[in-house]
Structures are given as structure tokens and as C-alpha cells.
Amino acid sequence: MITKTVGSKGEIVIPKSVREKSGLKPKQKVEIMSTKSGILIIPLVKDIGELRGLFGKGGVKNMKKIEEIMFDVMGG
């Protein structure tokens, strides 16, 4: 677990290890959502090619699992 301090304007620095693991690039837009569990940050993509490999080898077959994960994360 990594602990960070929220700045006076609400900013936080996302650690390099987390940015690399999530594929987050400088100046990339993100969607921020409040959930029952906390805050969810979702990197947005400009090019559909950036989604390559997102669903793993199973492709869209893995979508059900991803939807279940999102349901859990969103506190559903």
C-alpha cells in the first residue's frame, strides 16, 4: 500500500509504479468516480489500438469477468 497526501488544491501524485502498471501516460485524461469503496481512476484512451490486450487472450469472452470486477469495485 502506498500513502500519499492530498495537496491544498486537491491534487495527488500517482506513484510511477502505479502509472506504469496501469499504462497511464503524461497528459492522458482519466475519469474519476466515487464508489462505496473509495475513489476509482480510469485512464481514458484516444485510440482503439490502446485497448489491445485489455481483455487478455480470451478477448471479449473475458468481458463477463471484467463486468463482475467493476460491479464489485463500484460497490454494487
FENLINPE-V493388 format. One record per helix or strand of 3 or more residues. SS is the DSSP state (@ for helix, = for strand). FROM is the first residue (numbers start at 1). LEN is the number of residues. If there is no record, write none. Layout:
ss:from:len
SS:FROM:LEN
SS:FROM:LEN
This chain:
ss:from:len
@:16:7
=:30:5
=:39:5
@:48:4
@:59:15
